[in-house]
Amino acid sequence: MSKKAIILLSGGLDSITVLALAKQQGFLCYALSFDYGQRHNAELDAAQKIACDYEVAEHKVIELDLASIGGSALTDTHIEVPKTPQPGIPVTYVPARNTIFLSLALGWAEVLQLHDIFIGVNAVDYSGYPDCRPEFINAFQALANVATKAGVEGQLINIHTPLITLTKAEIIQQGCALGVDYKQTISCYSADFQGKACGVCDACRLRKTGFEQAAINDPTRYQ
């Protein structure tokens, strides 16, 4: 039987790279995306196309209403997405997002009776989000194995973070070596209804710089 894994698939640059890496490692992949009340659905459209192209075993999209608690420029239209770098944790941080996403992935993992979950968090070229750090992943890994039937019975859950120590340029280079088509990904916080990127938000700046430093042509469609 093939080894199986859940891949958190946002439709962005990092998550498609993680999916390609998991496939390379021989995992039968189950993609998990979230319609959580974000500003646009362009990234979900991208995730659906990516999941189809990579022939995942199943692509599940879970609806959440994180907009109901607000607190982030990505879920609250009254908070403007910054166009310049911000000190500290930026307003684009979505409260507890990765904790919630990984918790639901953990539940699905138990249902599917698999023990591997991949997430594209990055602690080098990231935006200051506390839930993208090794400390968070290590803490969630420990939680996963005391809070689940699988963990208690000795079937340990593994949280894979293959990009966590890489720069954006290194991620792009690794993805290109795997044949990843980054043109179909959406990273922008303020993409339009056609999926075209704004080019000025934090996510766009990190992405642009990554392609420049990797000396690879940026295929992003900009507004």
C-alpha positions in Angstrom: 0.0 0.0 0.0 1.3 3.5 -0.8 2.2 5.7 2.0 -0.3 8.5 2.3 -0.1 12.2 3.4 -2.3 15.2 3.8 -0.9 18.4 2.1 -2.2 21.8 3.2 -2.8 23.4 -0.1 -3.4 27.2 -0.2 -2.8 27.7 -3.9 0.3 29.6 -3.2 4.0 29.2 -4.1 5.0 27.4 -0.9 2.2 24.9 -0.8 2.6 23.8 -4.4 6.3 23.2 -3.7 5.4 21.1 -0.7 2.9 19.1 -2.8 5.6 18.4 -5.4 8.1 17.4 -2.7 5.6 15.0 -1.1 4.8 13.4 -4.5 8.6 13.0 -5.2 8.9 11.2 -1.8 6.3 8.7 -2.9 3.3 9.8 -0.9 -0.2 9.4 -2.1 -1.4 12.9 -1.5 -4.7 14.2 -0.1 -5.0 18.0 -0.5 -6.7 20.1 2.1 -7.7 23.8 1.5 -9.8 26.3 3.4 -12.4 28.8 2.4 -12.0 30.7 5.7 -13.4 34.1 4.8 -10.3 35.5 3.1 -10.6 38.6 0.9 -10.6 36.7 -2.4 -11.1 33.2 -3.8 -8.4 33.4 -6.4 -6.1 31.2 -4.3 -8.8 28.6 -3.9 -9.3 28.5 -7.7 -5.5 28.0 -8.0 -5.5 25.2 -5.4 -8.3 23.3 -7.2 -6.3 23.5 -10.5 -3.1 22.4 -8.8 -4.8 19.5 -7.0 -6.2 18.4 -10.4 -2.8 18.7 -12.2 -1.0 16.8 -9.5 -3.7 14.1 -9.5 -4.2 14.0 -5.7 -6.3 11.2 -4.3 -8.8 13.7 -3.0 -9.1 17.5 -2.6 -11.2 18.7 0.3 -12.1 22.3 0.8 -13.4 23.1 4.3 -15.5 26.2 4.9 -14.7 28.3 8.0 -15.8 31.7 9.0 -12.7 33.3 10.5 -14.1 36.6 9.2 -16.6 36.5 12.0 -13.9 37.1 14.5 -11.9 39.4 12.3 -8.6 40.7 13.6 -6.7 40.5 10.3 -6.5 42.5 7.1 -7.0 39.2 5.2 -10.5 38.6 6.8 -11.7 42.1 7.8 -12.3 44.5 4.9 -12.2 47.4 7.4 -8.5 46.7 7.9 -6.3 47.8 4.9 -3.7 45.5 3.5 -0.4 47.3 4.1 1.6 48.4 1.0 4.8 48.9 2.9 6.7 46.7 5.4 5.3 46.9 9.0 7.3 46.4 12.2 6.4 43.5 14.5 3.6 41.0 13.7 1.7 42.5 10.7 -2.0 43.0 10.4 -2.1 40.3 7.8 -1.6 37.7 10.5 -4.8 35.7 10.9 -5.3 34.8 14.6 -4.7 31.1 15.2 -5.0 30.2 11.5 -2.3 27.5 11.3 -3.4 26.0 14.6 -7.0 25.7 13.2 -5.8 24.4 9.9 -3.5 21.8 11.3 -6.2 20.7 13.8 -8.6 20.0 11.0 -5.8 18.2 9.0 -5.2 16.2 12.1 -8.8 15.1 12.4 -8.9 14.1 8.7 -5.6 12.2 9.1 -7.2 10.1 11.8 -10.3 9.4 9.6 -8.0 8.4 6.7 -5.7 6.5 9.0 -2.6 8.2 7.8 0.2 9.6 9.8 1.9 12.3 7.8 0.8 16.0 7.3 2.8 18.5 5.2 2.6 22.2 5.6 4.5 24.9 3.8 5.4 27.2 6.7 8.7 29.1 6.5 10.7 30.7 9.3 13.3 32.5 7.1 11.5 34.6 4.4 8.2 35.0 6.4 6.2 37.9 7.5 6.7 37.7 11.3 3.8 35.2 11.8 4.3 33.3 15.1 2.6 30.1 13.7 5.3 29.7 11.0 8.1 29.0 13.5 9.8 25.7 14.5 8.6 26.4 18.1 5.0 26.3 17.0 5.4 23.2 14.8 7.2 21.3 17.6 4.5 22.2 20.1 1.7 21.1 17.7 3.6 17.9 17.0 3.6 17.1 20.7 -0.1 18.0 21.0 -1.0 15.8 18.0 0.4 12.7 19.7 -1.3 13.2 23.1 -4.6 14.4 21.8 -5.5 11.7 19.2 -6.5 8.1 19.3 -3.7 7.3 16.8 -1.1 9.0 19.0 -2.2 7.2 22.2 -2.2 3.9 20.4 1.4 4.5 19.2 0.7 5.5 15.6 2.5 8.8 15.8 1.5 11.7 13.6 4.4 13.5 11.8 4.1 17.2 10.8 6.4 17.7 7.8 7.8 21.2 7.2 10.3 20.8 4.4 10.5 24.5 3.6 10.9 25.8 7.2 14.6 26.7 7.0 14.7 27.7 3.3 14.8 31.2 1.8 12.1 32.1 -0.8 14.8 31.9 -3.5 15.8 28.4 -2.3 12.2 27.3 -2.3 11.7 28.5 -5.9 14.9 26.8 -7.0 13.8 23.6 -5.4 10.4 23.8 -7.0 11.7 24.5 -10.4 14.0 21.5 -10.2 10.8 19.5 -9.5 9.1 21.0 -12.6 6.7 23.2 -10.6 4.8 25.7 -12.7 4.6 28.8 -10.5 2.5 30.7 -13.0 -0.6 28.9 -11.7 0.0 29.9 -8.0 -1.4 32.9 -6.2 0.5 34.5 -3.3 -1.0 38.1 -3.3 -3.1 39.3 -0.3 -5.0 41.6 -2.7 -5.4 39.7 -5.9 -8.2 40.8 -8.2 -11.1 38.6 -9.4 -8.9 37.4 -12.3 -6.1 36.3 -9.8 -3.7 39.1 -10.9 -1.4 40.2 -8.1 -1.1 43.7 -6.7 2.7 43.6 -6.7 3.0 45.8 -3.5 1.8 43.7 -0.5 4.1 41.9 1.7 3.5 38.5 0.0 4.1 40.0 -3.4 7.4 41.6 -2.2 8.7 38.4 -0.8 7.7 36.5 -3.9 9.3 39.1 -6.3 12.5 39.1 -4.3 12.6 35.3 -4.2 12.5 35.1 -8.0 15.1 37.9 -8.4 17.5 36.2 -5.9 16.9 32.8 -7.6 17.7 34.4 -11.0 14.5 32.8 -12.3 12.0 34.7 -14.4 8.9 35.7 -12.4 5.8 34.3 -14.1 3.4 36.1 -11.8 0.5 37.9 -13.5 0.4 41.5 -12.0 -2.4 44.0 -12.1 
